[in-house]
Structure formats: C-alpha cells, structure tokens
C-alpha cells in the first residue's frame, strides 16, 4: 500500500490524480500494476478544445 508520494518533473500532473486515489483508497501495489491510464487525459482533451476554439475565433 502506498502511504504517500512525491512527484517532481514535467507532466507530473498526469500522475497526481491516480496517486491520490491510490493513497486515499489504500490500493495495494499488486492491484496498481495492471492499471493502464487512458490517453489522452481529460485535461489534454480540454486543452485541445480550447485551442480549436481560439483558432476558430
């Protein structure tokens, strides 16, 4: 079980939500191993929508 985490470097925000859930839900490490994050993330989709809107305006 993960009891805390430290993230450093570019794009660490991508890991923040998953790590927070793992800690607060007390997810065992063997259950985290097969979990594959979805791509693109919602944040990236939102960014692409904003970029599309800005280019259209």
C-alpha positions in Angstrom: 0.0 0.0 0.0 1.2 3.5 -0.8 1.1 5.9 2.1 2.4 9.0 0.4 4.1 10.2 -2.8 6.3 12.9 -4.2 6.3 13.9 -7.8 8.9 16.0 -9.5 9.4 16.9 -13.1 7.5 17.8 -16.2 4.0 16.4 -16.7 3.7 15.1 -13.1 0.1 16.4 -13.1 -0.7 13.4 -15.2 0.1 11.1 -12.2 -1.4 13.3 -9.5 -5.0 12.1 -9.6 -4.1 8.4 -9.9 -1.6 8.6 -7.0 -4.1 10.5 -4.8 -6.7 7.8 -5.4 -4.2 5.0 -4.7 -3.3 6.6 -1.3 -6.8 7.6 -0.2 -8.3 4.2 -1.2 -5.4 2.3 0.2 -5.0 0.3 -3.0 -2.4 -2.5 -2.7 0.6 -2.3 -5.1 -0.3 -5.6 -6.8 -3.6 -4.1 -7.8 -1.9 -1.0 -9.3 0.5 -2.9 -11.6 -2.1 -3.9 -14.3 -3.8 -0.5 -14.3 -3.1 1.3 -17.5 -4.0 5.0 -17.7 -6.2 6.2 -20.5 -4.8 8.5 -23.1 -5.4 11.3 -23.9 -6.3 12.6 -20.4 -9.3 14.8 -19.9 -7.0 17.7 -19.3 -5.5 17.3 -22.8 -8.9 17.0 -24.4 -9.9 20.2 -22.7 -6.7 21.9 -23.9 -7.4 20.8 -27.5 -11.0 22.1 -27.4 -9.7 25.5 -26.2 -7.0 25.6 -28.9 -9.6 24.7 -31.5 -11.9 27.5 -30.2 -9.1 30.1 -30.2 -8.1 29.3 -33.8 -11.7 29.5 -35.0 -12.3 32.9 -33.3 
